[in-house]
Amino acid sequence: MTAPPGPVELFSPARFGFFRFVFGRFAAKHLRAIRLAAWGAPQPGAAGAPLVIYANHPSWWDGVAFMILSTELLPGRRMFIPMDADALSRYGFMRRIGVFGVEAGSARGAVGFLRTAQAVLAQPDHMLWMNAPGRFCDVRERPVPIAPGLVRLAELAPDARFLPLAIEYPFWTERSAEMLAGFGPPIEGASLAAMDRAARALALGAALEATMDRLAEDAIARDPARFRPVLRGQNGMGGIYQGWRRARAMLRGESFDPRHDPQAGE
């Protein structure tokens, strides 16, 4: 019996490019900005090693974050993402853009995830992006849960480089939320594979928590100067009131600034 095609075989560059455009437009409409911490650029290392990007999981927006951050910050690499199989059944188009289903809470699902992840990471230009907790998790929850599948990956792909990624979605001075992100220092898969699984889970969790804590400091500061913009969205309230403010500024010969707090920066 022939095995069904996996995510590598199903991937369509044309569909990925189309949905990258759609996701970018959607983010620009509904977020104030996507911002990368000044200290938080990814460090993929030399070409020839696959990447595992493992992030916290605070929001539905994480999938949009993965799509935009991967293409803007790590171009030239192909991204794959595990997703709960039941949820994926409602978004079938995602199978053509690198998303693959994982049966949650079963030994069969765990084996299937590891088999697929190993196939993905066999190619040096591939990236596996995943939410480390395996469930939605508030940014303040400590310790950050680390799913067993992530812990096992280093055994199957010791040549991979593991990059922790922290994401937050705070509201600052505008109607729309900010998407903040920052990558922590990479961890070589070989060094993780040399640890026992308990120590490996602790090392992965500590690296992610440290990255999240550092991003939280910048989020609390509410200072856009601590970040570089990856994508700019909309300022102001929008709607009839903003239109009236714009018209009043034109009648007075004044420049119009839609921001609620012009002193807060971009």
N, C-alpha and C positions, 0 to 999 in steps of 0.2 A: 504494500500500500504506500503510495507516494505521500510524503509529509506535506502539509500545507505550506505555502511560501511564508517566510519570515519577514521581519521589517526591512531587512537589507534588500531583499528581492522586491518587496512591494513599494519601496521608496520611489517617489516621482519628483525629480527636481523642479519640473514645471509647476506641479501643484504646490510644492513647498514654497516656491517663489510667489505664487498667487496668494496663498494664505499668509505669508509674511507681510505682503502689502496690506491685506485686509486687517490683520492684527495690529499693524502699525497705525493705520487710520483709526481703528477703534480705540487704541490707547491714547492717541493724540486728542480724540474727542472727549474722553472720559477721565483722563488724568491731567494734573497740572504739568507734570514732567516725569521723565525717568532719569534718575541721577545716579552716577557711579561715584563712590567715595574717592577722594583724591589719592588715598593710599591703596585703593581696592582693585586695581587692574589685574586681570588674570595673568598668571605666569605659566604658560603652557609648556615651557621648556623647548628643547630642540625638537625639530620635526622627526617623526618616526616612532612616536609613542602615543597611544590612544589616551584619552582623558576620561576621568569620571568626575563629573561636577555634582557634588551632593549638597543640597540646600535644606534650610528649614522650610516649613510648609504652613505659612500663616494665612493664606488666602486663595480663593478661586483664581485670582490674577496670576498665580505663579506660572501657569502654562504660557500666558502672554509674555511674562518676564523671560522665560526660557527662550522663546522664539526670538525676541528682539535682542536680548543680550548675546545670544549665541551668534547671530549673524553680524551684529555690530562690532563685537569684541573679539570673536574668534572666526573670522571669515576663512573659507577654504576647507573647513572641517564639516563633516556631516553629523547632525545631531539625531539621537534616538532617545525616546522617553518611555519608561514603563508607566502604565496606568491601570487602575482597577478595571477588570474585564467587564463588569456590569456597567460601569460608567462609560467605557469606550463603546459599548454596544449602542449608546445613544448618539455617538459622534463618529459614525463610520468613516467619514472622510479623513479622519486623523490617521488611519492605518496607512495612508498614502504619503504622509508627511513625517514618518519616522516613529509614530506612537505604536506601542504594542501592548496587548492586554496581559494582565497578570491575575490569576484566580486567587483572590484574597483568602487567607486563613486556612490554607490546606497544604499538605505536603506536596501534592501534585503541582500546585501553583508555584511553590518555592522552587521545585526542580525545573519547572518550565521557565521561570524567570532567569535562573542561573544559566540554563542552556542557551537561552536567547541572548543574554548579556555577554556570555563568552563569545558567541558568534559575532556580535556587534564589535566587541573590543579586539577581535582578531585583526582588524584593519587599522593601521596606524593613523589614518586621517579621520577616524570615527570618534565621536564623543557620546558618552552615556550621561544624560542629565536626569537626576532623580531627586525626589524629596526624601531626605534621610529618615524622618520619623515614620513614614508609611501611613500617616494620617494627618489631618489638620491639627495644628499645634500652635498655641499662642506664643508670641515672641518672648514672653516672660517666663514660660515654663522651663524649669530646671529640675533635674538634668534634661537635656534635649534627648528625646528617644532616638535610638539608632536601630533601624530595621535589621533583622538578622541577614537578609539578603545582601545588604550593603557590606556587612562584616565579612561575608564569604567571598566577595568579589576579588579581593587581592590574591586569594589562593588560585583563582582561575585566570587572572590577568596581572601577574606580577610586574609586567613591563609598563602597565598603565601608571599615569600620574593622577593623584586624587586632589581635587581642589575644593575646599569648603566655600560655600557661597551663602552669605546672609542677605535676607530681603526683609524690608519693612514697608508699610503703607501708611505713614502718618498724615494727618491733616495739619497743615501749618496755617497760613493766613488766607487761603483761597477756598472756594467752594469745593474744588476737586482735590483728591488726595495726591500726595507725592509717592512715587515708587522709588525707594532707595535700595541700593545694592552695593555690595563690596565682597571681593574675593580675598580669602586668607592665603597664607603661604602654602604652597603645594606639599604634598606628602608622597614620596615615592612608593609605588606598589610593592616593590621588593622589600622595603623596610617594614611595611605592614604585614606582608606575608610571613616574615620571620617571627612575628609575635604569635602568641596563642590568641584564640578568638576573644577571650575576655579582655586582654590587654589591648587588642586591636579595636574593639568597640570603645574602650575608654579613650584611646588616642584619637579616633575619628570624632567622638563626641566633644572632647576637649578642644580640638581645633575648630570645630564649628561654633561652639559656645564662645570661644575667644573672639572669633570674627563677628558674631552677633553682638557681643558686648561692645566691641569697638564701634560698630555701626550705630548702636543705640546711643552712644555718646554724641555722635554727629547728628542723629535725629533729634535728640533733646536740645541741642544747640540751635536748631532751626535756622541754620546759616547756609544758604545755597553756595556760598563761596568755598565751603568744604567739599564740594562735589563738582564734577564736570557733567554737563548735560549730555545724555545719550539721545533723548527725544524730548522735544518741547510740546506741551499741550496747550490748554486754554487757561487764560486768566479771567477774572471777573465773574459776575453773577450770570451773565447771559440774559436772554429773554427781553421782555419789554423794557424793564428798568434800565438795563445796560444800553439799549437802543436810545432811550430818552437821554441818558447821560452823554452819549456820543453826539447826539444832535445838539444838545445844549453847548457842548464844547465847540462844535463847529460854528454855531451862531455867535459865540463869543470870540472866535478866532484863536482858541486855545488848542494845544495838543491834547489828545485824549489818551489817558492811561487807564485801562480797564481794571487794574489790580485793586484789591481791597485795601492793601497796605503798600503803597509805592516805596516805602522805606525798607521793606523786607527783602528787596533784591529779587533777581530773576530765579 
